[in-house]
Amino acid sequence: MSGATIRQVAFGLMWCVCVFTGEGVADAQTCPAFGGGGISIDSPAANTTFYAGHPSWAIPVTISSSGFPFIEAVASWSYGTAWTYGSPYTMTLPIPVLAPNSNPAPQYDQATYTIRVVAFDSSGDAREASVNVIVRRDRCPYLTPGPGQDDQIDTDGNGIGDLCECGDINAPGSSDFGTGDGWVNVSDIIATNNCIYDEGPPPCASNPPTTHSDANNTAQAPFITVSDLVAINYHIFGSCTAVCPAYPVPHPHRPPPCQ
């Protein structure tokens, strides 16, 4: 079994061989439920929200003894398993890069998951504890929104928030330069073209007011150039992905960057 760990665990007067996998702390076919009590999950707190979307993000799990002298422990949830063998008893569970939501409503989605922890003492006895956490898909994992901004609104439902939709430079409802309307389409090509050649409304020609106007992530001065116009064209018609300071790498389900 790939990625599985086998432990011999004591249950009263008998021993049981338990298989631990990333799909749960113990395989129910090989190991009965463990008793509760004796260990505490110090973090995360119940119903803590974590964001999924960045490849390096993870959930730290810290436990302590409340009467059970354990020497090692395993934490597990639907997306992985982690062990710890000494103090401080902290394990790190990976958070997956979730696929984009195919339906733009609701604007962002979330789910509740159970993290289960089993701790073992030197004689093979085990105790179990669990905690529920909330995992929410992060639409703008590289962006810290400003006051009053919601970086989880995703108008076009492609898994990328409006505030970090690279190449979206038109004003809502028009082809003029603006703060974006949540879509990257022909209106953005027109707005970019006007910005470059017609010196659209200030500060279009020198310092765009959004972090997603630089569609090829070069931060040139002026930021909006012909290369950005080319990047938006390619982004729309399919061979590469516009990238910008607000989303500097392509979404996992998009082509390579336009650079």
N, C-alpha and C positions, 0 to 999 in steps of 0.2 A: 504494500500500500504506500504510494508515494506521499512523502511528507508526514507520515504517521510516526508517533512515538509510543512505545509499549512500556507499560509499568506493571509490576506485580504489586497489588494492593491488598492489605489485610481487611477482611470483613468478619469481625468476631473471631471465630475459631477456624475460619477457612480463608484461603488466599484466592484471589481472582486475577487473571491476566486482563488488563484494560488497554484498549487501543485509543489513543488520543489523536484527534485529527482537527483540521481547521473548520470542520463543519459542526463542531460541538466539542465540549470538553471530553466526553467519553462516549465511545460507541455503545449504544444501549444493548447491543447483542452480546457484548463481551464484558460489560461491567454494570452492576446495579447502581442505583442512585447513592450518592454519598450523604452522610449525615451533615446537618447544619450546625452552626455555632462553633466558637473557638477561634474564628478568624474574622477580620473586619476588612472591608474594602474602604480604604481611606480616600481614594480618588480613582475615577471621577465620581462626583456626587450624582445622586439619582437625577435623571432627566436632564443632564448637561447636554447642550447642543454642540455638535462638532460639524465641521463643513467638509464635504468631499469635493474633489476637483483638482487638487494639486498632488502630483505624484509622491511628494515627500511627506505628506501629512500623516499623522498617526495619533493614536489615543494612548497616553501613558496610564497604566494601571498600577496603583500602589496599595499594598495590603500590610496588615499588622496582625499580631497575635492578640487574641482576647481570651487566652487560657489554653490554647492548643500550641505546643512547642514545635512548630513546623520547621523544616530545613530547606525545603524547595517548594515551588508552586508553579502552576500553569494557568494562564488566562486564555480564554478562547471566545471567539464569536464567529459569525457566519463567514468572515473574510480572512481568518487567520488565527494562529496560535502562537503564544510566546511563553517561554520558561524563564524562571529566575532561580538562582541557586545560592544566594547569599544576601546579606543586608547591604544596602537598603533593598527591600523586596519590591522592585519596580519592574514591570514588564511593558513593552511597547507593542501595541497592536496596530497593524497597517490599516489605513483607510483607503478603500479602492477609488480609482478614478471612474466615476459613474458615467454611464452613457447619457447623452442628452435626452431630455423629455420630448417625446414626439408630439405632445399636446401642449400648446402654450398656456393653457388654463388648467390648474392654477399656475401662476407665474413662477413659482418655485415649489418643489415638492420635498417631502421629508418622510422618514420612517423611524420607528422605534426598534432598537435592537437590544438583546440581552447579552451582557458580558458575564460569563461564568468563570469562577476561579476555584481551583482545587489545590489544597495545600497538603503536603505529606510530612510526617515526622520520621524519625530514624528507624522506627519499627515497622513502617509501611502503612500505618493508619492514615486516613485521609479525611479532610473536612471540606465542605463546599460553601461558597457564598456567591451571590449574583447581584447585578445592578443593571438597570435599564438606562440606555443613553439614546439621544436623538441624533440622527445623522441627516443633515440637510445638504442638498446639492448646492455648491457655491457657483453662482453664475459668473462671478468676477474674482477668481482666486488670487489674482495678482494686484488687485486694486483696493485701496482703503477709501471708502466713500467719504465725501465731505458732509458737513452738517445738513441735515434735511434730505440727503440723497439716498435712494434705495437702489443698491447695486444688484438686486436680485430680480428686478423687473426684466422680463425677456419677451419683448413684443413679438418677435418672429419665431419664438419657440425652438431655437437651434441650440440651446444649452449655454449661450453666451449672453450675459446681461447687456442691456442697452448702454450702460455707462462704459462698457469696454468692448463695444462692437466696432472693431477696427475698420476704418474706411467709411464709417457712417458720419458724414460731415454736413449733410443738408439740414436745413431748418424743417421742423415738422410741417408737413402739408405743402412743401414747395421745393424748388430746385435751387434755392438760395443757400449760401453758406450759413450754418447754424450749429446747434448742439446735438443734432442727430434726431432721428425718429424711430430708431430701433431696427431699421432695415438697411442692408447694403444693396443698392439697386441703381438703375440708370439715373435716378435723381441725384445720387451722390457723384456719378461721373460728370453730370452737368455742373453741379456745384463746384466740384474740383476744377473743372475746366474754366469756369468763370473766375474762380479764385486766382488761378495762375495767370490767365490772359486778360481778364477784365478788371483785375484788382477789386475784387468784391468788397463788401462792407468790412471796415476795420474790425478786428485786427487780422483779417483773413490772410493778407499777403506776408505777414511777418511772424505772428505769434498766435496760432489758433487757440481758442478758449477751451478746448477739450483735450483729454489725454488719448483720444482714439482717432485724431485727425491724421496723424502720421502713419499712413497705411503700410509703409515698408520699414518702419522702426529705425530710421537712420538719424532722426533729430537734426536734419539739416536746417540751415537758416537761409532763406525762409523755409519753414518746416514743410509746407505743402508745395511740392515740386512735380515735375512731369513724371518722375519715378513713382510718386504716390498715385498719380492718375493711371499709370500702367498697372500698378499693383491692384487697384480697385477693379480695373477691367478684367484682369486675370482671376481675381477672387470671384467675381460674378459669373464668369463664363468657364471656370472650372479647373484650371491647371495648378493653382497655388492658393495660399491663404494669406490675406492681409494680416499683418502683425503690427503692433504699436506698443507704446509704453504701458498701456492699460491691460494688454494681453500679449506679451512678448513672444509666446510660442504658440503654434497652432493648436487648436482644440484637438483632443485625441482622435476625433472622427473627421478631421479635415486634412486636405493635402498639405505638402510642405510649405514653408513660408515664402512669400513674395519678397525677395531681397536682392 
